[in-house]
Amino acid sequence: MTMAETPTGKLHPIAKWSLVIGPILVVIFNFLLPTNGVDPVNPEDSKTFIAELGANADVAQIYMVIILLGIILYTRAIIGLWQVTAQNGVAQQRMGIGVLGGVAALSLWAVVIGLGLAEASVADKVVAATAGAQAGVAGAAESAAAAGTVASALHAAFFGIYQAATYVAYIALIPLGGGLAVGGIVRKEWGWAISLIGVATLILTSIFPVKTEEGIMIFGIIAVIWGVVFLAMGLQIMRQDMK
């Protein structure tokens, strides 16, 4: 059995606050996206998805940027956790793998957000052109059809990269949690919980891909659990450092 190691020091204030703020931003604004929420739009119904996204394109784009900011803060936080883990130990080795995965996932999430912003922009044009076609505006129907084709292609690319980013991000939680469990920074239960989230997400999103109605609902629930666990862990670290 691996014994808990001794951390090298306190978590940097920026990393500490990032650990709290990052997950909050991701969970709240992911939930608030027009296509998500309590009753998310089925991603396989691309026409309805694009229509809903286009009708709320401006707010959706703002929320997407905030979500990316939250992921950046989260990544900064896990790098900070790795930095204060005992040097040259099993915990740091495990967390190092998790951090590399987290950074790779950040790159993929940036692509996902970029595609999401593009899809929202084109979806806005689809909605406007469709309204024009219904009003009898000359050429609007052709414009709507052309924009719809582009939006559909972006939609497919968005969820394709979304699935890849999900795999990378949550697989990275497995070694990250394993490192935290023996790193001595927090109670080992937090580490095992994080690893369990990674394993569960990997299994569930393989059975129910995020491009499906069931998959996107499951991912939304897991994202909330992920956010709550990291938020609670961040608050615990803050409380420890204040003592």
N, C-alpha and C positions, 0 to 999 in steps of 0.2 A: 504494500500500500504506500502510495506517495505521500510524504508528509508536506504540510503547508510550508512554503518558503517565506522568507522575510522581505517585504517590499523595500526598495531603495530610498523611498521618501514619500512625501505627500504629492497627490495629483496636482498638476499645474492648474491654477484658477481658470484659465481659458478652457482647458480640457474638462474640468469639473462642471462648469456651466454649460459647456457644449453637450455633455452627457445628459443634462437635464432638459435643455432647450431643444436640442436636435430632435429627439423622439417626439416631443410635444408638437413641434411644427409638422413633422411627417404625418403623425396620426390624425391631427385635427384637420389639416388641409387636404389630406387624401380623402377623408370622410366627406369633406365639404365639396369636393369636385362634383359638378353637375351630373356626371355619369355614374357616380358612386352613391354613397349615403346608405340609408336603411334599405332601400330597394334599388340596387344598382341596375343600370341598363345592361341587357345581355350583349356582350361583345360580339357574339356570333350574328346578331341582328345588326349588321353594319349600318344599314340605312337609318334605323332609329337612333343608333349610337351617334352617328355623324350629325343627324338633325338636332339631337339634344346638345351635343357639343357645340355645334354652330350657333345655336340660339343663345348660348351663354359663353361665347368664345373669349371675350375680354376677361371675365372673372376667372374662367378656367385657366387661362394663360398665366394670370397673376398667381393663382394657387399652385400651379406647376412649378413656377420659379421658386416659390416659398418652400415647396417640398424638396426641391434640389438643394436649397440652402440648408434645410434640416438634415439632409443626408451628408452634406459636407461637414456640418458640425458634429454629427455622429461619428464620422470617420476620424475627425480630429480628436474626438474623445477616446476612441479605442487605441489610437496611436499613443495618446497620453497614458493610458492604462498600461500599454506595453512598455513604455519608457520607465515607469516606476516599478515594474516587476523585477524580482531578483535576477541579477545578471547571470548569464551562462547556466541557467537552471532549466529544468523541464518545463516550468510554467512559461518562461519567456520564449522558449522554442515553440511551444504550442501556440502562444499568443502571436508570435511572429508570423506563423502561417495564417492565423486568422486575420491579422492586420493586412497582409498581402492580399488575401481574398477580399477584404473590405475595400481596399484601394481599387482593386480590379472591378469590384461591383460598382463603386462610385463612377468609374469610367463608363460602364454600361448604363447606369442610371442616367448619366448625363446625355447619352445617346437617346435613351427612352424619352426623356423630357424634351429633347430637341425635336424628336419625331412627333411628340404630343403637341408641342407648340405649332409645328407645321400643320398637323392635322386640324387643329382648332382654327388656324387661319384659313385653310382651304374650306373647312366645313362652314365657316362664316359666309364664304362666297357662295357655297352651295345653297345655303338657306336664303340668301339675298336673291340669287338668280332664280331659285324655285318660286319665290314670292313674285318676282317679276314675270315669270312665265305664266303664273296663275292670273296675273293682271293683264296678260296679253301683250307684254313688252316684246318687241321684235328682237329675235336673237337670244332671248333670255333662256329659252328651253335648251338651246345648244350649249350655252355657257354653263347651265346647271349640269348637263350631262358630262361635259368635259371636266368640270370641277369635281363632280361625283366620282369619276374614274380615278382622278389623282387622289382624292380623299380615301377611297377604298384601298388603294395601294399603300398609302401611308398608314392606314388603319392596320393592315396585315403586317407591315414592317414593325409598327409600334408594339403589337402584342407578341411578335416573334422575339424581339429583343427583350421585351418585358419578361418573357419566360426565362430567357438566358440569364438576365440580371437577377431574377429571383433565385435561380439555382446557385449562382456564384455567391450572392449575398448570404443566403441561409446555410449553404455548405460551410462558409467561412465561420459561422457561429459555432460549429461543432468544435474545432480546435480552440477557438477563442474562449468558449465556455469551459473547456477542459483546462485551459491555462489559468483562468480565473478561479477554478475550483481548488487549485493547489498553490495559487500565487500568494495567498495571504492578504490580498487587498480588501476583499469582502468575504462574507460567509460563503463557504463552499457551495451551499445550496443554490446561491445565485448562479454560479458557474454551471452547475448541472442543469438548472432550469433553462439557461441559454442554449446549452448543447441540445437539450431535448426539443426546444423550439426549432432548432436547425434541422434535426432529424425528422420531426413531424412534418415540417413544411416541405422538405425534400420528398417525402412519401406522398403527402396529400396533393401537392402540385404536379406530381408525376401521374397520379390517377385522374386528377381534375385540373387540367392546364388552365392558366389564368385567362385564356381566350374564351373559356366557356362561362356560362352563367353561374354554375356551381363553383367553378374555380375562382372567379373574381370575388364571390362572396366569402369563400374560405380564406382567400388571401387577405381580404379586408379584416376578418376576425383575427387572423394570425398577426397582422400588422398592429392591431390594437394591443394584443398580448405582448408582443415584442416591445412596443412603446412603453407599456406599463411596467414591465420588468426592468428595462434600462432606466426609466425615470425613478423607480423605487430604489434601484441600486445607486443611482447618482445621489439621491437624497440621503441615503445611508452613508455614503462616503463623505458628504458634506457634514453630516452630524458627527461622524468620527473625527474629522479634522478640526471641528470646533471644540472638542474635548481637550 
